[in-house]
């Protein structure tokens, strides 16, 4: 981060970040039957991380996520491939959607759609890509030592 921190951005990040994340999860799971879905929800949570990046820089974004951004991408790819191939195991077509009805105590019957897992996979993919871009583009040379202290993180020094 370059320059002084903004109190307004810090407070906006503090109050809006959790709200934006909740809205993104709602949009992601609502998307099966209404506008929204994994891509829209992922972009919305990406906007929350952009706000966090503007308020505190790349290091603040990295500290607010407990796993590497590439873990989100890998998890999303694994879930998407699993969701696509799972119907083949049961003799159905590739990417065929299935609806299960589950009885939940105190709630009643809940419909679970297999395409919701694909939406979740897309959500993870988009979040992972946005986080990777923010961390990569915002890597401050001043903070290389702090970033390098985290396990599994390479600083890129010595590469051509």
C-alpha positions as a printed NumPy array, in Angstrom:
array([[  0.   ,   0.   ,   0.   ],
       [  1.292,   3.425,  -0.891],
       [  0.586,   6.528,   1.162],
       [ -1.451,   7.054,   4.294],
       [ -4.37 ,   4.901,   5.29 ],
       [ -7.863,   6.328,   5.081],
       [-10.028,   6.2  ,   8.19 ],
       [-13.151,   6.261,   6.03 ],
       [-12.016,   3.249,   3.995],
       [-10.954,   1.409,   7.149],
       [-14.378,   1.885,   8.73 ],
       [-16.199,   1.089,   5.481],
       [-14.199,  -2.117,   5.243],
       [-14.839,  -2.975,   8.874],
       [-18.624,  -2.567,   8.602],
       [-19.351,  -3.483,   4.986],
       [-17.072,  -6.482,   4.448],
       [-19.177,  -8.982,   6.467],
       [-22.416,  -7.646,   4.971],
       [-21.094,  -7.944,   1.414],
       [-19.899, -11.503,   2.075],
       [-23.333, -12.498,   3.425],
       [-25.072, -10.929,   0.418],
       [-22.728, -12.79 ,  -1.925],
       [-23.505, -16.136,  -0.271],
       [-27.239, -15.387,  -0.506],
       [-26.923, -14.481,  -4.208],
       [-24.846, -17.603,  -4.881],
       [-27.384, -20.004,  -3.357],
       [-30.398, -18.127,  -4.683],
       [-29.114, -18.36 ,  -8.243],
       [-30.558, -21.758,  -9.054],
       [-34.151, -20.514,  -9.289],
       [-33.619, -16.762,  -9.649],
       [-31.004, -14.352, -11.021],
       [-27.657, -14.839,  -9.36 ],
       [-25.521, -17.925,  -8.959],
       [-21.939, -18.8  ,  -8.244],
       [-20.409, -16.372, -10.712],
       [-22.405, -13.352,  -9.526],
       [-21.884, -14.272,  -5.867],
       [-18.161, -14.744,  -6.44 ],
       [-17.857, -11.346,  -8.09 ],
       [-19.719,  -9.711,  -5.217],
       [-17.381, -11.216,  -2.614],
       [-14.534, -10.193,  -4.923],
       [-15.755,  -6.609,  -4.568],
       [-15.585,  -7.025,  -0.79 ],
       [-11.941,  -8.063,  -1.096],
       [-11.249,  -5.119,  -3.42 ],
       [-12.636,  -2.838,  -0.693],
       [-10.354,  -4.565,   1.818],
       [ -7.428,  -4.15 ,  -0.598],
       [ -8.135,  -0.424,  -1.   ],
       [ -8.389,   0.004,   2.762],
       [ -5.289,  -1.922,   3.783],
       [ -3.36 ,  -3.251,   0.809],
       [ -2.375,  -6.713,  -0.304],
       [ -1.123,  -7.756,   3.106],
       [ -4.519,  -7.066,   4.687],
       [ -6.243,  -9.162,   2.025],
       [ -3.766, -12.   ,   2.541],
       [ -4.248, -11.903,   6.329],
       [ -8.052, -12.039,   6.042],
       [ -7.992, -15.374,   4.197],
       [ -6.738, -18.456,   6.024],
       [ -5.822, -20.417,   2.869],
       [ -3.937, -19.573,  -0.31 ],
       [ -6.044, -18.199,  -3.205],
       [ -4.97 , -21.142,  -5.349],
       [ -6.606, -23.458,  -2.808],
       [ -9.969, -21.876,  -3.651],
       [ -9.283, -22.379,  -7.36 ],
       [ -8.283, -26.013,  -6.834],
       [-11.282, -26.721,  -4.613],
       [-13.591, -25.117,  -7.17 ],
       [-12.123, -27.164, -10.016],
       [-12.357, -30.372,  -8.   ],
       [-15.97 , -29.696,  -7.045],
       [-16.921, -28.754, -10.622],
       [-15.354, -31.9  , -12.06 ],
       [-16.949, -34.029,  -9.345],
       [-20.362, -32.475,  -9.948],
       [-20.019, -32.978, -13.694],
       [-18.91 , -36.611, -13.468],
       [-21.083, -37.801, -10.552],
       [-24.17 , -38.502, -12.726],
       [-22.087, -40.842, -14.914],
       [-21.551, -43.099, -11.889],
       [-25.324, -43.533, -11.569],
       [-25.882, -44.108, -15.292],
       [-27.129, -40.61 , -16.093],
       [-25.799, -38.078, -18.587],
       [-22.832, -35.802, -17.939],
       [-23.829, -32.74 , -15.837],
       [-27.393, -34.022, -15.404],
       [-29.142, -32.292, -12.525],
       [-30.797, -34.273,  -9.744],
       [-33.192, -33.018,  -7.064],
       [-33.204, -34.601,  -3.608],
       [-35.839, -33.926,  -0.961],
       [-34.486, -34.043,   2.573],
       [-36.528, -33.926,   5.78 ],
       [-34.937, -31.458,   8.193],
       [-36.259, -31.343,  11.772],
       [-38.008, -28.07 ,  12.686],
       [-37.779, -26.897,   9.055],
       [-39.62 , -29.52 ,   7.036],
       [-38.86 , -30.725,   3.544],
       [-35.872, -29.086,   1.882],
       [-35.023, -29.517,  -1.801],
       [-31.343, -29.98 ,  -2.583],
       [-30.354, -29.621,  -6.233],
       [-27.108, -31.067,  -7.556],
       [-26.54 , -27.991,  -9.715],
       [-26.16 , -25.977,  -6.498],
       [-22.843, -27.785,  -5.988],
       [-21.73 , -26.648,  -9.438],
       [-22.69 , -23.067,  -8.499],
       [-20.62 , -23.459,  -5.334],
       [-17.691, -24.648,  -7.468],
       [-17.958, -21.575,  -9.693],
       [-18.168, -19.397,  -6.561],
       [-14.899, -20.855,  -5.225],
       [-13.212, -20.451,  -8.616],
       [-14.157, -16.786,  -8.96 ],
       [-13.177, -15.98 ,  -5.361],
       [ -9.835, -17.726,  -5.843],
       [ -9.042, -15.879,  -9.058],
       [ -9.996, -12.474,  -7.611],
       [ -7.886, -13.107,  -4.498],
       [ -4.931, -14.298,  -6.571],
       [ -5.077, -11.176,  -8.743],
       [ -5.308,  -8.842,  -5.736],
       [ -2.425, -10.522,  -3.942],
       [ -0.238, -10.67 ,  -7.062],
       [ -0.882,  -7.16 ,  -8.348],
       [ -0.706,  -5.578,  -4.935],
       [  2.478,  -7.221,  -3.721],
       [  4.454,  -4.388,  -2.177],
       [  8.242,  -4.815,  -2.201],
       [  8.254,  -3.487,   1.375],
       [  6.104,  -6.396,   2.551],
       [  8.005,  -9.202,   0.769],
       [  9.592, -10.323,   4.03 ],
       [  6.205, -10.629,   5.742],
       [  4.669, -12.492,   2.817],
       [  7.674, -14.818,   2.553],
       [  7.274, -15.823,   6.209],
       [  3.985, -17.55 ,   5.408],
       [  4.402, -21.233,   4.503],
       [  3.957, -22.099,   0.849],
       [  4.383, -18.523,  -0.387],
       [  7.095, -17.675,  -2.866],
       [  8.301, -14.111,  -3.292],
       [  9.443, -14.518,  -6.884],
       [ 12.99 , -13.4  ,  -6.115],
       [ 15.712, -15.059,  -8.15 ],
       [ 13.415, -15.971, -11.038],
       [ 13.732, -14.553, -14.496]])
